[in-house]
Amino acid sequence: MRDNWLSNRIYRSYDDIVEHCCYAWNKLADQPWRIMTIGLRQWAHGF
């Protein structure tokens, strides 16, 4: 999320931070294949 939707920003207030974080979270939730690909990586199976 940080690399794609939260980086290189200047936040004007706490509410602005929360708004952008909610936006980023919802974008990620709309793309379940991104989360699935993290779990399919080889290093994720070593735990």
C-alpha positions as CSV (number, residue, x, y, z in Angstrom):
1,M,0.0,0.0,0.0
2,R,2.8,2.4,0.9
3,D,4.5,2.0,-2.4
4,N,1.4,2.3,-4.5
5,W,-1.0,4.6,-2.8
6,L,0.5,6.3,0.2
7,S,4.0,7.4,-0.8
8,N,5.2,10.9,-1.7
9,R,2.3,12.7,-0.1
10,I,2.0,15.6,2.2
11,Y,-0.8,15.2,4.7
12,R,-2.6,18.3,5.8
13,S,-4.2,16.9,8.9
14,Y,-4.9,13.7,10.9
15,D,-8.2,13.4,9.0
16,D,-6.4,13.6,5.7
17,I,-4.1,10.8,6.8
18,V,-7.1,8.6,7.8
19,E,-8.9,9.4,4.5
20,H,-5.9,8.4,2.4
21,C,-5.3,5.2,4.5
22,C,-8.9,4.2,4.1
23,Y,-8.7,4.8,0.3
24,A,-5.5,2.7,0.1
25,W,-7.0,-0.1,2.2
26,N,-10.2,-0.2,0.0
27,K,-8.1,-0.3,-3.1
28,L,-6.2,-3.2,-1.8
29,A,-9.4,-5.0,-0.7
30,D,-10.7,-4.6,-4.2
31,Q,-7.6,-6.5,-5.5
32,P,-7.5,-9.8,-3.7
33,W,-5.1,-11.3,-6.2
34,R,-2.4,-8.9,-4.8
35,I,-2.7,-10.5,-1.4
36,M,-2.8,-14.0,-2.8
37,T,0.4,-13.5,-4.7
38,I,2.2,-12.5,-1.5
39,G,1.1,-15.8,0.0
40,L,2.3,-17.8,-3.0
41,R,5.9,-16.5,-2.9
42,Q,8.5,-19.0,-1.9
43,W,9.8,-17.1,1.1
44,A,6.3,-17.1,2.6
45,H,6.3,-20.9,3.0
46,G,9.3,-20.9,5.3
47,F,7.4,-19.9,8.4
